[in-house]
Amino acid sequence: MHHELEVLADGDTLARAAADAVVRWAHAAVDADGSFHFAVSGGRSPWAMFAELASRDMPWERTTIYQVDERIAPADDPDRNLAHLRQALADAPATVLPMPVEAADVTLAADEYGGALPPVFHLVHLGIGPDGHTASLVPGDPVLEVTDRPVALTGTVYQGRRRMTLTYPGLARARQLLWLVSGDDKRSPLARLLAGDRSIPAGRVEAGTSLVLADRAAAPPPPY
C-alpha cells in the first residue's frame, strides 16, 4: 500500500505532529459518525503523543481506545502496555477496552476481544521494530498467517512474552493508519516499509490510508 511520509526534526516535534493529526481525525470521526474508535500500539512514541494530547481539544468522551497488542502478563507487570496507556491518558475521560490477557483461557479471550471490536477503526497507531515487526506480528510467527479472525495469540515467545495482537484482517479495519517511527535503528525497516517490501511483517499491512511520521534519525535518504 502507499504510505505518505512526513519527516520531523526530533521526537518532541514528532509527538506534537502526531497529536495534531489525531485531534484532526478525531473531530472528523465524531462529526461524521458520533464517535472515534482509536487503536494504539505500545512503545515510547505513543506515550509522548498522549502527553501532547492532554492539552489539546480532544473529544475524549466520544473516544474509545483499543489495544493493538499486549503482552500476556499479570495486571501489575511493568511489561504491560496497558499500564503505560492508562498513565499516559491520565484523567482523560476516554473509554479504554483493554486486551483480556489475564483470562484463564487467553485463546477464547482473544476471540471475545475480536468480537467486541468495531467494524471500522477510525485510526490505528502502529510502530515498526528494527526487525520489521509491527503490532505483535513478528518475523516467522504463525500469527502472520491468521486470516480468519481479527485478534489472535502469537505462537512463539518474543522478547520473553507471548502476545495478543490484532492480525492483518484486524488491522485492515483501519480507515487511517498512523505510523510513528523514531531512531536510527528504524531507518532500514522504514525504508523497506516505504518500498512496499512484503518480506517484513510491517510491509504486509493493508488498510485505508497511511501516514508515516518519522524523525530525521529514522528517515531514509530521499527519494523516499
Summary of the structure (lengths in Angstrom):
residues: 224
radius of gyration: 16.3
end to end distance: 14.1
largest distance: 49.8
contacts: 743
relative contact order: 0.19
helix: 35%
strand: 23%
